[in-house]
Amino acid sequence: MTKADIFEFFRRLAELNPAPETELEFGNTYQLLVAVVLSAQATDVGVNKATRALFHSVKTPAQMVALGEDGLKQHIKTIGLFNAKARNVIALSEILVAQYGGEVPADRDALVELPGVGRKTANVVMNCAFGAETFAVDTHIFRVGNRTGLAKGKTPLAVEKQLEKKVPAPFRVGAHHWLILHGRYICKARTPECWRCPVVDLCRFKDKVLEKRGK
């Protein structure tokens, strides 16, 4: 895509959704961090179902530590890999209490040192909680970036670096939300719904699905 194409790509997505947000439900930065850790290899819908009751009573790392690993497992047992995730959430909560006064650090390097927090998770927290211009490349963004020609790369990090280089200034904070939502609801994995895509003419995908298919 040309620079003009990329600007227009995001301009249209922004026009349709001026204030994009994560679909994970949370009440504060700590809850956001926990939700993102839990969302690895799980759907936002599934995570939200599991965290509603949890977040009603647990709002701080200290409260999570008090709940304990077994107590946390009872809340999140419907989520994949819940044993490992419970272990990580308790461990990161203990670190936040001991080293950061119970606060989530606004620093990507510090975040990725926490148990269960990878680069993608750290990028989501930096963007959603602190307004940083980070690009959290999940399966949706990886697909959209490569399929459309917006940001091609063989790894999530390669796609992230392309986005860092190419996304124009007015759209940098919202970019990863627009791309995730676009991949989740329109540029789907099996059959992209090109027939209703607002950026279909800018997309470089060769095998466009230009007519709605029956179920």
N, C-alpha and C positions, 0 to 999 in steps of 0.2 A: 504494500500500500504506500502511496505517496504521503507526504506530510499533510497535504490538503485533505486527502481521503481520511486519514486518521483523525484529523480535527473534526471533520464532518461526521464521522462514525460516532465519536463521543458526544458531539453536539446533539445529535438526534436522540441518543439514549438518555442524555441529560434532560432534554426537552420533555420526554415521556415520563421521566422519573427524576424530578429536580433534587430530591433529598433522599438518596438511596441509603438504606441501613441494612445491617446484618439481620437475618431472620431468627437468630438466636435470641432468646429472652433473658434479660439480666437487669439487675437493679443498680449495680455499681461495678467498678473496674475489676474488683476481685471476682465477682460472680461471672463477669465476662470471661476472665482468664480460665476459670473452672469450666465454663460451658464450652469454650473452644478446645480445651484439652479433652473433654468428653466427646467432642464431635468428630474426632479422628476415626475414620472408617465407620461413621454413623451419620444418620440424617439429622438435620436441624430439628425436624418435626419430632423425631424420637428423643432427642436430647431435651427439647422443651417439655415434653410429657414427663420425663424423669426428674427434671430440675424444679418444676413448679412448687412442689411441696418442700423440696430440699431448700430452695432459696427463700422460702417463707420463714424458715427458722434459722438458716445459716447465711449470715451476711458478711462475716469476717473470717480471716484465716484462723483466729483463735477459736471461734465457734466451730469451725470445721475440725480442728485438732481435738476439741472436746467431744465432738460427735464420734470420732474414731473411725478406723478403717471398716470395721464390721457394720457400724451404723450407716456409713456412707454406702456400702454395698447394697444395703436394703433399699436405698433410694434409686440406685443406678443399675440394678441387676438386669433390666430390660435392654441395656445398651451393650453392644459388642465389646469384648475385652474388658469387662467391668472390673475384674479382679486387679489387673495391672493398672487400670486407670484409677481405681480407688487408692492403691498403694502410692501412685504418683501424686495424686491430689493431696493426700495427707502429708507426704514428704515435702511438697512445694509449700504447703501452708505452714509447716514447721519452720522452713527457711525464711518465709516472709515475716513470721513473728520474730524469729531470732535475729535476723540481719537487717530487716527493712522496717521495723516498727509496725508491722501489720499492713504496710502499704505495698502496692504493686509498683515496682520501679518503672519509670518512663524511659527505659533504655533497652534496646533490642539485645545487646550483648549480655546484659544482666539477665534478661528474660530467658534466653536460650540455655542459660546455666541451670535453670530450674528443672527438676525431674518431670519428664513428659512434655516438655515445651521445646518444639523444634522451631525452625526458622519460619515456617508458615504460620504457626500459632502466634509466635512473637510479632510477626507482621500484622496479623489481624488485631491484636491487642494495641499495638502502636498506632494503627490507623483508627480503629473504632473508639478507643479511649482517649488518645492523645492527639488525634488529628494529624498524624504523621503521613507523609507521602510514601507509603509502603505498598507493595503489591504482593498480596498473599496468594500464591499460585496453587490452587487446588485442582482437582480433576476437571472441573468445568472450565476454569481459566486456561488450563493447559490445552484443552480441546479447542476452545474458541480461538485462542491465540494462533494455534497451528492451522486450524481449518480455514479461518478467514484470511490468513496471511498477515494479520496484525502484528503478531509477535511469534515467530517460529523458533523452535528450540527442541532439542532432544531430551532435555531434562527440565523439571520445574524451575531450577535455578537459572537455566539458560533463558527460559521464557520471561522470568522475573527481570533479568538484566535487559532484555529487549524492551520490556514495558518501561523500565526506568529510563531508558534512552529515548523512547518514542512518544510516550504519552505527553501531550501538551499541558502547559501550566494550569489552565482553568479547570482541568478535569482530573488532576493527579490524585486528589484525596478521595474522590468518589469512584475512580476507575475500577478498582477491584470489585466493588459492589455491583456496578453495572455489568461487568463481565460475568460474574457468578450468576446473577439473575438471568442474564441473557442465555447462558449455557444451561441453566436449570429449567427454564420455561420455553425457550424458543430453539436455540441451537443445541438440541438434545443429542445424546450420544448415538442412539441407533438411527433415528430418523429426524434430521433437523427440519423444523417447520419453516422452511424458506418462504413459503407462500404467504406468511404473515410477518416476515422479518422486516424491521424498519431500516435495516442497513444492507439489504440483499444486493443492491446494485454496487456496493462498495466491496463486497466480499469476493475473495479470490477462489472460493471453493468451486470445483468444476462440476460436481454431481449434485447440483441444487435440486431440491424437491419443491417444485413450483406449484404443485396441486395437492390439495388436502387428500390424504389417503384414508380409506375406510378402515375401521378397526377389525 
